[in-house]
Structures are given as structure tokens and as C-alpha cells.
Amino acid sequence: QVRLVESGGGLVQPGGSLRLSCTASGFTFNTAAMTWFRQTPGRLRELVAAITETGDTTNYMDSVRGRFTISRDNDKNTVDLEMNSLKPEDTAVYYCSVLLRSNRYWGKGTLVTVSS
């Protein structure tokens, strides 16, 4: 079955950096676009970044563009999110996700807290 496991969250000071990683299994990784979402209490889950199957094209939400970088390794079945210049408003649970044949799958999420 499809499995997505996130890691790398934690507490970081404003201006700091974190790197999230998602390890995928249960599907043909190099044929699927991958995404990172985030969610804070009381708010809808929002798309943070996306990357195509080959990694040639990436997209970002406006508030993270220029600070976050999504990348993937199709040999290791991983997709990473490098987050720099973190702000308190980046605090959220971050989820790795994939859409396969109209079904969206989610990891359990990893908490990122940006606070001094």
C-alpha cells in the first residue's frame, strides 16, 4: 500500500533553516508528482510546494517562494523540502502527499515550530 513517512521537523528560531524529508513506498515513485502541504489549527491544509515526476518543474505558494526549495531523488524514493529564512507564520504540521488515480494519499505529518 502507499506509504509516506515525513521526518525532519522540530523547533527552530526565526531566520533559521530546516530540511524535511519524505520517504515514499507502495507506488512507482518516478511516475508521480509529489507535493508538500501544511496545516495550522483552524485553517485548511494549504499547498506549499510541488514537483513533477522528473523534478524538472517546481511550484511554490507565494509566501514561501524564494525561501523554500522542493527536490526529489527518484533513486531513493524521497522528496525533500529545504526551508530557509523561517518565520513564525511557517509554524505548522507539514505533510507529504501524492495524488494517484484520483486518490490523494497523506503522510502523518511532521511539526515545524518557528519560535524564539
Short mmCIF file of the C-alpha atoms (twelve columns), coordinates in Angstrom:
data_MODEL
# 
_entry.id   MODEL 
# 
loop_
_atom_site.group_PDB 
_atom_site.id 
_atom_site.type_symbol 
_atom_site.label_atom_id 
_atom_site.label_alt_id 
_atom_site.label_comp_id 
_atom_site.label_asym_id 
_atom_site.label_seq_id 
_atom_site.Cartn_x 
_atom_site.Cartn_y 
_atom_site.Cartn_z 
_atom_site.pdbx_PDB_model_num 
ATOM 1   C CA . GLN A 1   0.000  0.000  0.000   1 
ATOM 2   C CA . VAL A 2   1.001  3.622  -0.412  1 
ATOM 3   C CA . ARG A 3   3.098  4.866  2.462   1 
ATOM 4   C CA . LEU A 4   4.548  8.323  3.014   1 
ATOM 5   C CA . VAL A 5   6.755  8.987  6.019   1 
ATOM 6   C CA . GLU A 6   7.892  12.503 6.874   1 
ATOM 7   C CA . SER A 7   10.853 13.429 9.040   1 
ATOM 8   C CA . GLY A 8   12.941 16.456 9.936   1 
ATOM 9   C CA . GLY A 9   10.521 18.693 11.770  1 
ATOM 10  C CA . GLY A 10  11.360 20.443 15.007  1 
ATOM 11  C CA . LEU A 11  11.837 23.733 16.787  1 
ATOM 12  C CA . VAL A 12  13.839 26.450 15.066  1 
ATOM 13  C CA . GLN A 13  14.386 30.142 15.711  1 
ATOM 14  C CA . PRO A 14  13.127 32.767 13.280  1 
ATOM 15  C CA . GLY A 15  15.580 33.122 10.417  1 
ATOM 16  C CA . GLY A 16  16.735 29.546 10.808  1 
ATOM 17  C CA . SER A 17  16.565 26.573 8.489   1 
ATOM 18  C CA . LEU A 18  15.136 23.069 8.467   1 
ATOM 19  C CA . ARG A 19  15.096 20.279 5.930   1 
ATOM 20  C CA . LEU A 20  12.091 17.988 5.763   1 
ATOM 21  C CA . SER A 21  12.232 14.627 4.058   1 
ATOM 22  C CA . CYS A 22  9.530  12.245 2.880   1 
ATOM 23  C CA . THR A 23  10.191 8.615  2.071   1 
ATOM 24  C CA . ALA A 24  7.638  7.012  -0.229  1 
ATOM 25  C CA . SER A 25  6.745  3.414  -0.937  1 
ATOM 26  C CA . GLY A 26  3.942  1.345  -2.419  1 
ATOM 27  C CA . PHE A 27  3.809  3.024  -5.817  1 
ATOM 28  C CA . THR A 28  6.071  3.807  -8.755  1 
ATOM 29  C CA . PHE A 29  7.690  6.910  -7.361  1 
ATOM 30  C CA . ASN A 30  9.261  8.240  -10.561 1 
ATOM 31  C CA . THR A 31  5.860  8.425  -12.283 1 
ATOM 32  C CA . ALA A 32  4.189  10.606 -9.649  1 
ATOM 33  C CA . ALA A 33  4.282  14.315 -8.960  1 
ATOM 34  C CA . MET A 34  4.881  14.988 -5.280  1 
ATOM 35  C CA . THR A 35  3.672  17.754 -3.012  1 
ATOM 36  C CA . TRP A 36  4.157  19.240 0.435   1 
ATOM 37  C CA . PHE A 37  1.200  20.731 2.278   1 
ATOM 38  C CA . ARG A 38  0.957  22.370 5.674   1 
ATOM 39  C CA . GLN A 39  -1.796 22.971 8.183   1 
ATOM 40  C CA . THR A 40  -2.273 25.064 11.296  1 
ATOM 41  C CA . PRO A 41  -5.133 24.664 13.782  1 
ATOM 42  C CA . GLY A 42  -8.374 26.120 12.497  1 
ATOM 43  C CA . ARG A 43  -7.138 26.508 8.953   1 
ATOM 44  C CA . LEU A 44  -7.429 24.463 5.809   1 
ATOM 45  C CA . ARG A 45  -4.477 22.442 4.646   1 
ATOM 46  C CA . GLU A 46  -2.561 24.515 2.090   1 
ATOM 47  C CA . LEU A 47  -0.270 23.535 -0.746  1 
ATOM 48  C CA . VAL A 48  3.286  24.649 -0.049  1 
ATOM 49  C CA . ALA A 49  5.277  23.184 -2.922  1 
ATOM 50  C CA . ALA A 50  5.021  20.701 -5.763  1 
ATOM 51  C CA . ILE A 51  7.466  18.930 -8.015  1 
ATOM 52  C CA . THR A 52  6.907  16.996 -11.218 1 
ATOM 53  C CA . GLU A 53  7.822  13.358 -11.785 1 
ATOM 54  C CA . THR A 54  11.236 14.158 -13.198 1 
ATOM 55  C CA . GLY A 55  11.901 17.115 -10.935 1 
ATOM 56  C CA . ASP A 56  12.163 19.478 -13.880 1 
ATOM 57  C CA . THR A 57  9.355  21.749 -12.735 1 
ATOM 58  C CA . THR A 58  8.533  23.063 -9.276  1 
ATOM 59  C CA . ASN A 59  5.860  25.366 -7.921  1 
ATOM 60  C CA . TYR A 60  5.510  27.202 -4.618  1 
ATOM 61  C CA . MET A 61  2.919  29.134 -2.706  1 
ATOM 62  C CA . ASP A 62  3.652  32.844 -2.822  1 
ATOM 63  C CA . SER A 63  4.607  33.199 0.826   1 
ATOM 64  C CA . VAL A 64  7.430  30.636 0.640   1 
ATOM 65  C CA . ARG A 65  8.766  31.267 -2.859  1 
ATOM 66  C CA . GLY A 66  12.450 32.161 -2.659  1 
ATOM 67  C CA . ARG A 67  12.802 30.669 0.835   1 
ATOM 68  C CA . PHE A 68  11.760 27.036 0.343   1 
ATOM 69  C CA . THR A 69  13.091 24.532 -2.162  1 
ATOM 70  C CA . ILE A 70  11.473 21.224 -3.067  1 
ATOM 71  C CA . SER A 71  13.600 18.458 -4.541  1 
ATOM 72  C CA . ARG A 72  13.396 14.733 -5.139  1 
ATOM 73  C CA . ASP A 73  15.628 11.717 -5.508  1 
ATOM 74  C CA . ASN A 74  13.987 9.101  -7.700  1 
ATOM 75  C CA . ASP A 75  16.652 6.531  -6.823  1 
ATOM 76  C CA . LYS A 76  15.886 6.815  -3.111  1 
ATOM 77  C CA . ASN A 77  12.137 7.478  -3.415  1 
ATOM 78  C CA . THR A 78  12.442 10.647 -1.383  1 
ATOM 79  C CA . VAL A 79  11.152 14.185 -1.706  1 
ATOM 80  C CA . ASP A 80  12.662 16.934 0.435   1 
ATOM 81  C CA . LEU A 81  11.663 20.438 1.431   1 
ATOM 82  C CA . GLU A 82  14.524 22.749 2.300   1 
ATOM 83  C CA . MET A 83  13.188 25.668 4.340   1 
ATOM 84  C CA . ASN A 84  15.304 28.779 4.891   1 
ATOM 85  C CA . SER A 85  14.665 32.156 6.491   1 
ATOM 86  C CA . LEU A 86  11.883 30.612 8.516   1 
ATOM 87  C CA . LYS A 87  9.231  32.862 10.004  1 
ATOM 88  C CA . PRO A 88  6.835  32.280 12.908  1 
ATOM 89  C CA . GLU A 89  3.991  32.087 10.391  1 
ATOM 90  C CA . ASP A 90  5.656  29.000 8.876   1 
ATOM 91  C CA . THR A 91  4.766  27.117 12.050  1 
ATOM 92  C CA . ALA A 92  2.550  24.203 11.019  1 
ATOM 93  C CA . VAL A 93  2.314  20.478 10.578  1 
ATOM 94  C CA . TYR A 94  3.862  19.670 7.210   1 
ATOM 95  C CA . TYR A 95  2.502  16.785 5.156   1 
ATOM 96  C CA . CYS A 96  3.902  14.910 2.209   1 
ATOM 97  C CA . SER A 97  1.242  13.970 -0.330  1 
ATOM 98  C CA . VAL A 98  0.719  12.227 -3.639  1 
ATOM 99  C CA . LEU A 99  -2.265 12.012 -5.977  1 
ATOM 100 C CA . LEU A 100 -2.655 8.610  -7.594  1 
ATOM 101 C CA . ARG A 101 -5.595 7.754  -9.866  1 
ATOM 102 C CA . SER A 102 -7.802 10.419 -8.252  1 
ATOM 103 C CA . ASN A 103 -6.920 9.290  -4.725  1 
ATOM 104 C CA . ARG A 104 -4.836 11.585 -2.552  1 
ATOM 105 C CA . TYR A 105 -2.558 9.974  -0.020  1 
ATOM 106 C CA . TRP A 106 -1.017 11.652 3.002   1 
ATOM 107 C CA . GLY A 107 1.751  11.036 5.450   1 
ATOM 108 C CA . LYS A 108 1.163  11.530 9.164   1 
ATOM 109 C CA . GLY A 109 2.926  14.870 9.102   1 
ATOM 110 C CA . THR A 110 5.843  16.459 10.899  1 
ATOM 111 C CA . LEU A 111 5.576  19.506 13.150  1 
ATOM 112 C CA . VAL A 112 7.636  22.591 12.425  1 
ATOM 113 C CA . THR A 113 7.688  25.268 15.106  1 
ATOM 114 C CA . VAL A 114 9.370  28.588 14.436  1 
ATOM 115 C CA . SER A 115 9.789  30.472 17.668  1 
ATOM 116 C CA . SER A 116 12.371 32.311 19.723  1 
# 
